[in-house]
Amino acid sequence: MSYCTNVHPAEDLAGIVAQLDRYAVPVRDRLGADRLGVGLWLAAPVARALAADRAARARMRAELDARGLAVYTLNAFPYGGFHAEVVKHAVYHPTWSETARAAYTLDCVTVLADLLADDAAYGSISTLPLAWRTPWTGSDDVRATMALDEITRTLRASAARDGRPIRLAVEPEPGCVLDTVDDAVRWLAGRVDPKYVGLCLDTCHLAVSFADPAAALAGIADAGLDVVKVQASAALHVADPRAPADREALAAFAEPRYLHQVRELAEDGRVLRADDLPAEGLTAGDHPAGDLPGAGPWRVHFHMPLHADPPAPLTTTTGDLRAVFAHLRGDPHIEVETYTWSVLPGGHDLVDGIAAELRWAERALAQSRTPAGMPVPEGIAR
């Protein structure tokens, strides 16, 4: 289990090391752990520089080892600028139809091969679900398939050389070409080598789509694909979007940096869609602003701390994460990915928050694997 460093804004090597000192090492100390897993996010220029310099990779590995930090996974979804004043749709560029995306991913493969913890059975790299849904053409589909073929050839060569595979994990996200887990399964099955390419299951995204966790996991397995990585995350749940108290509480989360896709569960079972949380109008009028009627509950793509409740009457979807843990097959990498601390309403201590999330996630995972009535083993969550 790791926490994802895309919560930190550093986009150069010196800044990344400084952020590890400022946050990751204190989190490890707070947990009383000898080692802490960090899911590194390396912006494209950093990945490119490290990939081109074996000595620099060796120095980075030494910096990690000296701090008791272990790398099992990289997050290669954001290319760069992830803490810009406005990110929104920019996070989906470059797409998998552009050569820059494959080049960035290949750089990450080279870097991870040398940073991978000694006890890792494999390494994982999560990536975006091709692109935002528009514009996307048949030609884009062909180019993306060719790019993934190129990545797979490199992954095979890396595994043959180093003895441990690195696996690419495609992460479905609402609003993208691969919007849901079902979309990703249909696109990947028969198109990729499942030994090297599988899914990253972001449990916030899963919950936003109102998918059944057990059915989603079964569909992945039935298609012969693997969950390579789980991003342990939670969405906002709004039980009654028409209620003034719900709208007022939700208005605090309408912020300009990240895209916050919204889904509504209609009475007939359809999932209605809006591309973002409306920035204005949530506290006015008889109906919610935007494209959704508000007659059914909403799920909002806003990664919420796993251990903490939002202001009432809002809740989160940690129940879906627990259900994923309960039905998960194999032993995928688990990465706590709450990148939204900087835009959460109210003040927060990031070290305390990350440590508390990791304790929560470790305990939830242990409970999912402990027979009913048996105590959770000592030391799982300190």
Secondary structure, DSSP 8 states (H G I E B T S, - for coil): -EEEGGGS---SHHHHHHHIIIIIHHHHHHHT-S-EEEEB---HHHHHHHHT-HHHHHHHHHHHHHTTEEB-EEE-S--S-TTSS--GGGGG-S-TTSHHHHHHHHHHHHHHHHHB-TT-S-EEEEE-SSSBSSS--HHHHHHHHHHHHHHHHHHHHHHHHHSS-EEEEE---TTBSS-SHHHHHHHHTTTS-TTTEEEEEEHHHHHHTT--HHHHHHHHHHTT--EEEEEE-EEEEES-TTSHHHHHHHHTT--SSS---EEEE-TTS-EEEESS--SS-TTSSSS-SSS---SS-EEEEEEE-TT---STT-EE-HHHHHHHHHH--S--EEEE--TTGGGSSS---HHHHHHHHHHHHHHHHHHHTS-TTS---TTS--
